[in-house]
Amino acid sequence: MRYLYLLSAAAAALIPAAAGAQDAPTPPATAANTPAPPPANNNQSGDIVVTASRLDHARDAILPSLGASDYTMDRTLLEKQPGGVDRNLVQVLVQVPGVTLDSYGAVHVRNEHANLQYRLNGVIVPESISGFGSTFDPRIADSIDLLTGTLPAQYGYRTSGVVSLKTRSGAFANGGDIGYYGGSRGTIEPSASVRGSSGGLNYFASGSYLQNDLGVENPISSRDAIHDRTRQYRGFGYLSDIVSESSRLTVFGGASIGYFQIPDNPGQPGAYTLNGVSSFDSARLDQNQREITYYGVLAYQYAGGPFNLQIAPFVRYSQTRFTPDPLGGDLILSGVADRSLLSSLTAGVQADGSYKLSDAHTLRFGIFFQNERTRSMVASRVFAVDANGGQTSDVPLSIIDTGGRDGQLYGIYLQDEWSLTPTLTLNYGARFDAVRAYTREQQVSPRVNLVWKPGDGTTFHLGYARNFTPPPQELIAAPTLALFAGTTKQTEIGAAGPVRAEREHYFDGGFQQTIARGFKIGVDAYYKIKRNLLDEGQFGPSLVLSPFNYAKGYAWGVELSANYTRKALDLYANVARGQEKGKAIVSSQYFFAPDELAYIANHYIFTDHSQRWTASGGASITIGDGIGKLVPTVDFLYGDGLRADEPAGIVPNGGKLPSYFTANFGIAQNLDGPGVLKGVSIRLDVTNVFDKVYLLRDGSGVGVGAPQYGARRGVFAGIRKTF
């Protein structure tokens, strides 16, 4: 682990110590359609590049999509979208079919709450404690894939979608870039990267800084939020050495540090008295949150003929600190002021391999182990209350609640890719997973996918997956309820069941068809049956989500996608219809009111993140050649509205928010000379062109803490020099 520690420290050193477009669905890879990489035969520079390419192909072949829906955004498409590579990862992902935008930097894939897995170069990066900042920066990516559907057996734990980033490397060429992006709401975003190689060694490093006055969604509809500044630092480093013609050693890691002011909602009345003071201007509340994540991976890869293997130990540290208003505003407005510190240290190893038994059979296998140590400390200031909840003293009490847990995840899988005929492939297998943390559970999960390619440009897929999703240990910080009896932090429910692993039967089918040259369409449909459906909500002043379970649940949906690429023109459009419902809350009941629990115990309700209709699309065209290319681009997002309580207040999540449509426009001038102009790109972007005022959340609904509005119109400009 010494190398991983040094890597994380190096990545952190890149950071000051201050206190999209969518490609067409990619057909599932099979042994029949994966091109054989060229061989390497010596250590001369040209052959090193060939060896690196062959190793990249071998690594990708260990973990193909094999019947899942795979949506790919390569570097060219990332650069063509409004904002280019300065766009954040959330804005990239919402351009994929079936992805719903939410507040606090969250997205929902196929109406699931969270349950996303992130991988860098095929290796799982354990999730950080949730908050507002994105751990990963699209600038580091050569490509970004989102895999959904019935995933093959190598994918476990977080299964609503797999966000897979193939990071940039030195690519055995020296160079880099430096850029500046900024504009509305005080946005300042400088960034830089460097890459290079020496013999079989190649490296890449990237760093960026972001500052603006909209770090968290505005709780009011005004153009500018109150008390909402953010400062975010991100760094990433990659180092790879080709040890031999068949092996490579790679180390990479990164760091993300974010400081967030919590935006104020003016006009909120005082509810309690603090030392004789019973009013406080809620527009002057000073709550803040800091988020830190460091991660590192050491990967050894071997590719020798029919046998391929990658072994990757990893480590991740994450911490979130919330501080309430120092003048006691939280106490006057809500009766509770929590100062919280949550931390998680994770270390483990992932090993994946493949062996080609014959032309018809390829075995894939792997193991996974992770140990996570979580700690929580919440220092609460509260008031004493009587049996009716009335305040009995204006002098606050101080209560400290601490907790922690060491937990483990274990996993193993085996599967066979069987080419039944040249056009028909069956991928079948199973995985076994176990969790030993706040819950002790395990499951054997069979997986099967059938892929049929009856002709050029036509692919059908049909699949089934049994999934096992352990609860996120880093988010479970169950309060000691007895400590808060007789205070403003006491709960109406005095006991609760433990958060459990979700178990799911997942059915998926669809097809992709090339209609004409450059024009492709895709249709995908799915149905899920869930037990112990996992959900998350905001309960309390700290904007860290907490998990809970519905006893039963189900979800279904249909997605349509279309893509047209012809010479300089790129067009795409997606539309999705779906929903998710749950019944009977069976864990963390102390977060809910008794009447809410009673209704949900006997009725299926929409989950708060369920959205009926979602659509996205975009276009770009490249104009010119020679020394300059002009690239205008546009994209849009439509949301039918997330759930909210109905006006009568009887059915939880029985209503929905108004629909919205937003459009973004960008134009980039890319220069290729002469002199200092070579490699210069200048861009102008306008987000929310029509200045649409729209709600992402209105503060009502199960597990929803505060209202949040989408960002108003913004104008941004940037310049980047590649060398």
N, C-alpha and C positions, 0 to 999 in steps of 0.2 A: 504493500500500500504506500511505501515511501514515494514512489514515482507519482502516484495519484495526488499525494499531499503537495508535492513540489509543483505539480501542474496547476492545482487550484490556486496555490499561492502566487504563481507566475501570472495566472489570469487575473487575479485580484490586483496585481501590481499595475495592470493596464488602466486601472480605474482610480481616480483621485480619491483620497480619504476624506472628502468633505462630509461634516455632520452639519381586386385583381382579375386579373385575367385568368381564364381556365382553359386548359387544353382539353381535347376530346378524351373520353375515357380510354384508358390504355387496355388493349386486349390482354387477358391473362396470359402470363408466360408459361410455356410448356417446353418440354425437351425438344419438341418438334419445331417450335418457332423461335427458340433462343439461338442467335447466331453464335457460332463457335469463335472464340477470340483467337487472334493470331498468336503463334508460338514465339517464345523468346529463346535465344540460344547463346548470348554472351553478355558481357558487362559494358559494352560500348554505349555511348550516350543514347543513340537512336534505339538500341535494344532495351535500354532501361525504360524508355517511354512505352515500348511495346509490352514489357513485363508488367509495368504499372497498369496498363489498360487491361491486360489479361487477368490480373489480380482483382481489378474492379469488377470485371464480368463474373469472376468466380464468386466474389462476395455477394453480388446481386442475385446469383443463381441459388444461393443457400436459402434466401428468404423471398421467393417470388409471391405474387398476389394469388395465383392459382384459383381463379373463380370468384374472388372478391371483386367489388367495384373499385377501380383504381383511377383516381383523377390526378393528373400530373400537370404541374406548372414548372416549366424549365426556366433557365436564366433569362432567355430572350423574352418570354412572356412576362416574367416578373418585372423586367425593365420597361416593357411597353405599357403597363397599367398606369393610371393616374397616380402620381407620387413616385412611380418607379420603385427602386429598392429602398427608398426612404419610407415607404408605407409599412405599417406594423403588421404583424402576423395575423391578427384578427381580421383586418381589412382584406387580406389575401384570402383567408379561408371562407369568408362569407360569399365569395364568388363561385363556390362549389355547390352542386345540387344538394338540397336538403339540409343546408347549414343555416341556422337561425342566429341572428344577432341578439345579444342581451347586454345588460349593463355590467360595469366593473370589469370590462375586458373579457367577458365570457362569450362563448359560442356553444350552440347545441346542435349536435349531429343527429339527425333523424329523431328529434324531439327528446333526446336523452339529456339529463343534467350532468355536465362534466363527462366522466367516464372516457376521457380521451387519453391515449397513450402517445408519448413523444419519443421518437428514436432519432439518433444522429448516427449516420453511417451504419444503420442496422442494429445499433445497441440501444437498449432502453435507458432513458435518463429518468430516474425516479422523479415523480411530480413534487413540486415545491408547495409550501403552504400557500393557499390561494390568496390572491389580493388583486391589485390593479395592474401591476407591471407584467410585461411579457418577458419571460426568461430568454427567449430566443429571438434573434434579429434576422429578418430575411436577407440582410446583406451578406450573411455568411453562407448562404445556400447556392449551390449550383442548380438544384431542383428541389421542389417540395411536392410530396405525394400525400394525398388523403385516401386511405383505404377504408372502405365501409363494407357492410354486408356480412355474409357468413365467412368469417376469416379462417384461413387454414390453421392447423394445430400449433404452429409456431407462435401464434399471437394469443396471449392470455392476459388476464387481470383487467385491463381497461380495453373494452371491446366495442364501444359504439363507433369508434374510429381510431385509426392509427395515423398520426401526422409524422411522416418520415422525411427528414431533411438529409439530403446528400450534400455535405459541406464542401466548400471550395478548398482547394489545396494549391500547392505551388505549381502543379501541372508541369513541372520541369521547365518553367519559364520565369524569368525575373520580371518584377513589375509591381504594380499596386495602384491605388487611387486615393484621392483626397477630395472631400466634398463639403459643401455647406448648404443647408436647407432651412428655410424659415418663412415666417409670415404671420398670419392672424393669431390672435390670442397669445402674443408674445413668444411665438415658437422660435426656438434656436436649436439647430441640430447639426453640429459638425460631426464628421466621421472620416475615418481613414483606414486603409488596409495596405498590407505589404505581402508579397509572395516571392518565392524564389526556390532555387535548388542548387545542389552541389553533389555531383555523382548520383548515387541512389537515394540521397536525402532530399526531401522537399518540404517546404513549410509555408504556412499562411497564418497571418495574424490580423485581427480586426478590432477596432474600438470605436465607440460612439458616445455622444452626450446629447441628452434631450432635456430641454426646459420649455415649459409652456404654462399657461394659466387655465388649463382644462385637463388636469390630471385624472379626475374622476367625473362622471357624468353630472351635469348641472341638475339640482333638485327643483329648479324653477325654470320657467320658459324664457327667461331673459337671454339676450345674446351672450352676455358674459356672466360667468359664475362668480360668486363671492367666496374668497378664501379657498382657492383651488389650484395653487401653484404646485408643480411637480418638478423634480430634478431626478434624472435617471442616467445611470452609467452602465455601459455594457462592454464586455471584452470577450474575445474568443481567440484561442490559439490552437494550431494544428501542426504536428510534426510527424513525418512518416519516413521510414528508412527501409529500403528494399534489401533485406538480408541476403537473399539468394533468388534464383530464378523461380522458386516456388514458395517463398515466404516473405512476409512483410511485418514490421513492427510499427504500430501507430499509437501516438499519444495525443489526446486533444482534451480541451476543457474550456470552461468559461466562467464568467461571473456577471451578476446583475445586481445592482444596488439602486433602490428607488426610494425617494422621499416624497410623501404625498400629504398635502393639506386636505382635510375633509371638508367639502364645500358646505356652506351654511344655507339654511332655509329660513329667511327672515319672517318675522311676524308670529313666531311660535309663543304661546302664552306660558308663563311660569306656572308650575304645578305644585311646587314645594317651597318651603322657607328655609334659608340657610343663614344662620346667625342673624336673624331679624330681617333679612333681605328676601323678598318674594317675587322679584321681577328681574329679568335678564334679557338684554338685547340679543336675540338668537342670531342676528347678522354679525355679531362680534365673537361668536363661539370659536375657540381655537383648539380643535382636535387635529391630531397628526398621526400618520402611520409611516413606519419605515420597513422596507422589505429587502432581504438579502438572500441571495442564492449563489452558491459556488458548486461547480460540478467538474469531475474529471474522469476520463476513461483511458485505460491502457489496453490495446487490442493486439493480439497476435493472430495472424492469418496464415494458413497453409493451403496451397492449391497444387495438388499433385495428381494429375491424371483424373481418375474417376472420383477421387476423394478430396473434399473441400472442408475446411474447418476454420472457425473463428472463435477464439476465447477472449473474453473481455471482462476483467474486473473493473468495477466502477465505484465512485463515491460521490455523495451529494450532501451538502449542508444547507439548510434553509432556516431563516429566522424572520419572524414578524413581530414588531413592537408597536403597540397602540398607546398613545398618551391622551388623556382627556384634557378639557379646558383647565388651565392652571388657576383660574379665578373662581372655579366652582359652578360654571354655567351649566354643566351636565347635571349637577345635583338639583339646581333650581328648576330646570326644564323637565327632567325625567326621574329624579330621585336616586339615580345611580351614576357613579363615576368610576369606571374600570380602567386601571392601568395594567395592560396585559403584555406578556412576553411568551411567545410560542416558538419552540425550536425543534428541529428534526435533523438527525444525523443518520444517513443511510449508507451502507456499504454492501457490496455483493459481487456476484460473478454471473455472467451469462455465457453459455457455450452453445453454438449452433454448427451443425455439420450436414453434409450430404454425401451420398455414395451412389454412383451410377452402377446398378447391378447389371443392367443390360440395356438394349435400345428401348425396351418397353417399360422398364422400372427404374425409378430413382427414389432412393430412400432419403428422408430428411429426419433429423433427430436433434434433440437439444435438452439442456438442463438450465435451471435458473434458481438462484438462491439470493435472498436479500434479508439483511438484518437492519431494522430501523429502531432508533432510540429517540423517543419523543419526550419533551418536557414542557410543562406549562406552569405559569405563575401569573395569577390574577390578583392584584391588589385592589379591592373594592372599597369605595366610600359610599355608605348608604345611610338612610334614616331609619329609626325605630318606628314601627307602626302598631296600632292596636288590632284587635280581632276583625274589625271592619275595614282595615287598610288605611285608617286615618293616621296622619303624622302625629307622633307624640312628643317629639323633641326636634329643635332646629339645629342641634349639634350633631354632626355626622359621626357614624361609627366607622372604624377601619377594620376590614376583614381580609385576610390573605388566604387564598386557596391555591394549593400547589398539587401537581399531579405528574405522572410520567409512566411510561411503559416501554419495555423492550419487546419488539414483535418481529416475527419472521414470516417470510413467504417462501414456499418451495414449489417448484414446478418441473415437470419432465414431459416430453412429447416424442411421438414417433408417427411418421406418416409415409405413405407411398404414393408417388405420382406414377400412375399406370396409363400408358398410351395404349388404349384398347384397339384403336385403328389410327391411321394417319390423321383423321379429323376429329376423333373422340378421345378425350382424356378424363380419367377419373382420379381425383385426388382424395384419399381417405386416410384417416388416422384418428388419434386420440391424444389427449393430454391429461395429466393428473396434477392438481393444484391443491395446496394446503396453506392455511393461514393460522398462525399462532400468535394472537395479539389480544385485542379486546374481545375477540371471539375466536373459538377454536373449531374450525370447519374444514372440510375437504370435499373434493368432487372429482370424478372421472368424467371427462367431457369428450364425447365422440364428435368428429367433424367429417363432413363429406361434401365434395363439390364435383359437379359434372360439367365439362366444357365441351361444346360441340361447334366445330367450324365447318359447315357444309360447303362453303365456297369462299372465294376471295372476298374480303370485306364484310363477312357475316360471322357473328359469334353469338351463341346462346350459352347461358350459364344457369345452373340450378343448384341450390345448396341448402344444407342444414348444419347448424352449429349449436352445440350445448355450451353455454358460457357460465363462468364462475367469476364474479366480481367482488373481491374483498372490499370492505369499507376502507376509506382513506384514513389510515392511522394518524397521519399528521394533522388531521382536522378534528379528531376526537379528543376533547378536553372536558369530560363530563364534570359538571360542578358538584361539590359536596353540598347537597341540598340542605342538610341540617344546619350548616353554618349560617344560612341566610333566613332561617325561620324568624318571624317577627320583624322583618325588615322590608324595605321597598324592593328588595331583589328576591323575595320569596316567590315561589311558584304556586299556582293553584293545584297542580298535580304534584304529589309528594314522592312519587316513585315512577320508574320507567324501565322498560326493557332495554337490553343491550343492542347496539347497532350490529346488524348481521350482514353476511355476504349475500349479494343478489345472485339468484339462479335463473337462468333464462333458456328457453327454447326459441331458436331463431331460424326462420325460413325466408329464403330469398331467391328470386329468379329474375332474369331479364335478358336483353339482347342488345347488341350494337350492330349497326348496319351502315356501310358506306353507300350512299345513294348515288353519288356522282363523284367525279374526281375532286377531292378536297372537301366534300360535304358528308358529314357523319351525323347520325342520330343515335340516341340510346334511350332505353326504357328499363326501369328497374322497379320491382315491387317487393315489399317485405311485410312480414307479420311476426310479432314477438309475444311470447307468453312468459310472464315474470312471476317469480315468488321472492318475497322480501325486496321489492323494488326499491332501489336506493335513490334518494333525493337529497338535496341540500338547501338550506335556507339561511337567511341572515337573522339572527336572534340576539339582540343586544347592540350596544353602541359600536363595538369593534366590527369592522367590515371584513371579517373572516367568516366564511360559511361553515355551517355545522351540519353533519349528515344525520338522516333518519330513514326509516323504512316504512313503506306500505306493505301490508301482508300479501296483497295480490296486485297484479298490474298487467296491462297489455298495451301494445302499440302497433300501428300499421301505417303504411304510406306507399306512395307511388311517386317516382321521380322521372322526369323527362329532360333530356339534354340534347343540344344540337350545336354543331361546330362546323364552321366553314373557313378554310384556309386556301387562298389562291394568290400566289405570287406575293404582292405587298399587302394584301388585305387579310385581316383576321376578324372573324365574327363568332360570337357564341351566345347562347341563351339557355337558361335552365328554369324549370318550374317544378315545384314539389307540393304534394298534398299529403298531410299526415296528422296524426294525433297520438297522445299517450294519456292513459288514465290509470289511477290507482285507487285502492280501497283498503281501509282500516290501517291506521298508523299504529305500529307495534313496537316502536323504539323511540327514545328521546321524547316521550310524551310530555315532559315538563315544559317543553317549548310552546305548547298549544293550550288554548282555552278549552274547558270541558265541553261546551256546546259544539265547538268545532270537531273535537274528537268523536263526540256522539254521532254527529251526522255522517262523518267519513267512515265510521265503523260499519254502517249499513248501506252505503252508497258509493258507487264508483264516481270519482271526480276527476276533472282534467288536472294534470300536474301543472304547476304554475308556469313552466317553460314550454308548454305545448302550444304550437302555432299551426293553424290549419293550412295556410298557404304561404309559400315563400317562393320568390322568383329573383333571378339575377341575370345579368347579361352585359355584353360590352362589345366594343369594336375598336380597331386600330388600323391605320394605314401608314405605310412607309413611303415617303415621297422623296425622290431625288436619288442620286448616287454620286460617285466621285468623291469630292472633298466634304460633302455634307448631306445629311439626311434629316428630313423633317418628319416627325412622328406625332400626329394628333391622335388622341385616344379618349374614349368615353366609357363609363360603365354605370350600372344602376343597381339598386337593391329595392325590392318590394317585400314588405312584411304585413301580414294580415292582422298582427297584433297579438301580443302575449296575453296570458290569462289575468283576470282580475276578479274581485268579488262582484257579484251582481248587485244592482242598486238596492234591492230589498234586503241584502245581507243574509239571506237564508242559506244559499248554496255556496260553499267555499269554492273559489275559482270558477264560479258559475257565469261570470261575464268575461268580456275581453276588451282590450284597448282598441282604439281606432287604428285602422290600417294606415300605412305610410308608404311613400315612394320618394327615394332620393337619387340624385344623379351627380356624378363627378366628371369633370372634364380636365384633360391635361394636354399639353403640347410640349414636345422636346425637340431641340435642334442639336443633332449630333454631328460634330465636326471631325474631320480626319486630316486636318492640315490646312495650310502649311505651317511649318515652324511650331511655335508654342501652342497653336490652336489644335494641333493633332491630339486626339483623344479627349477633347473638351465637349461636355454635354451641358446645355443650358435648358432649364425647363420651367414651365409655369403651370400651376394646377389650381382649380377651383373645386372645392368640395361642397356638397349640398347646394348645387347651383341655384335652385329655386328657393333657397332659404326656408325649407319646410320645417315647421315647428311640430315635433312629434314626440310622443311619450314612449319610452321603452318599458317603464314601470310607473305605476301611479301610487305605490305604497300599500296597496291592498293585495290580498291573496295569501295563500298558505306559504309561509316562509319568506315573505317579501317585507323588507324593513323600511324602505324610503322611496319616494318618487325619483325618477331619473329621466331626463330628456336627452334626445339625441343632439349631437353637435349642430349648431347653426352654420350658415355659410362661412367658408374660410377661403382665403386667397394666399397661396404659397408660391415661392420661387426657390430655385436651387441651381447650383453650378457644381460640376464634378469634373476633375481632370484625371484621366487614366494614363499611366506611364509604364 
